[in-house]
Amino acid sequence: MAFQNLSKKCLINPKKLKKIAICISIFSRYEGASRSAENQAKELSERGYSVTIFTFFSNISSDDFKINIIKPVIPINDNFLNLIYRGLFPFNVIDLVRFIPKFKDFDFIIIHHNTFSILSYFAQKIYGTKVIFYNHHIADGFESNKEFFFKNIYLKCVTPIHWNIIRQFDQVVSVSLYSKNCLFQKTCLESVVIYNRIDYNRFSNNLDKNIVRERYRIFDSPLILFVGRVLPHKGVHILIDAFKIVKKTKSLTRS
């Protein structure tokens, strides 16, 4: 994220900002939106802002910003029940009363998951806090996959409520033009496109590419790299089809 571009598009006077809250359901080093939020927190901290991450779970630690773990009044040790708790958190009056005051001193809120939409809406109305929602993409559902059965119900029943609230925010940001178009088709919400920042410490032209080639015995064959979770909307199937075309024209290509 380039916060300079974001502030120019979304805010009247970004120089007055001091404290920024970043809200995300799961703050994990293995999840794409989390890495985006982490890069935002680091960049904003380097620019002199005080940044706090609000999340239900985190396996990321940093000295650059604070992490506030949201816990239920009564501890829950079951993973499935924790999932239910996170999903119903926006409608939990007790938790809303507990956490809304925590946003009183923040000048700006960035939301990466719509779980925090209602909480941020009240902070916006009560304290005048600026709110930006980050759209990482609207998935089309996972059909017959039983693992996502309850998630599909949630998407159909609860998500429309979130989108009506998100319309009230100061700005909606999409991480790609494709995500922007999908968002508009499904919700008629306009958004600006700000691409996720690349971590050049991990992905750089100066890195020794032979390490990967030797490990997987690819050697001099053409190589296509995909980085991310394997989900339908990631388009990995399109990449595989494209690779088949490459194999027909490049006799040395390995899959």
C-alpha positions, 0 to 999 in steps of 0.5 A: 500500500502507498499511504501517500496515494491513499491519503490524497484520494480519501482524506482532506488533511492527512497531515493531522492524522496521529493514530490509526487502527487497522482491523482484520479478523485473523492476523496471520503470516500465512494469509494474504490480507494479513500480509497486506495489513502488516505492510500497511502497519509497517509503512505507516509506523515508519511515517510516524503514525501510531498504529494498532492492529485489532484482531481476533487472532495473531501469529505475527509480532512486531516492535513497530506497531501494537496488536490488540487481541479481541477476546470474548468475555467468556473464553472459548477454546473450540475452533468452531465456536471461535469461528461462530463468535467472530462471525456474530461479533458485529451483532453482539451488543455486549462486545460492541459496547465494550469495544466502541470506546476503544476507537475514541482516540483514533483518527483513522480506521482501515478495515480489511474484513467486513466483520468490523464494519458495524463497529467502525460505523459507530466509531465514525458516527460517534467520534467522527473517525475516518473509515476506509474499507479494503476490498480484497475480493468477493469470493463466489462461494465454494459450492459443495465444499462442506468446509465452507458450508456455514461460510456460504450461509453467512455470505448470503444472509449477513454480508448484504448487511455489511455492504449497506453499512460500508456504503457509509464509509469515507472510501472503499479501496479495491486491491485490483481492477478485477476486484473493483469490477466484481465489487461493482457488479455485485454491490454497485459500490464504487472503489478506487484501486490501490495495489498491494505493496510488494515485499522486495525483501522476499521478492527481488531480482537480486535473489539467487534463483538457482536455489529453487531450480536446483531444489526442484530439478528445474534447471534451465526449463521455463518456470512460472511462479504463483504465490498465494492460496489456491482458491477459485478466484485466484485464477490458478486454473487459468495459469495451468491452462496457459502453461499447457499452451507454453508446453506445446511451444517450448519442448523443454518446459517442465510442469 
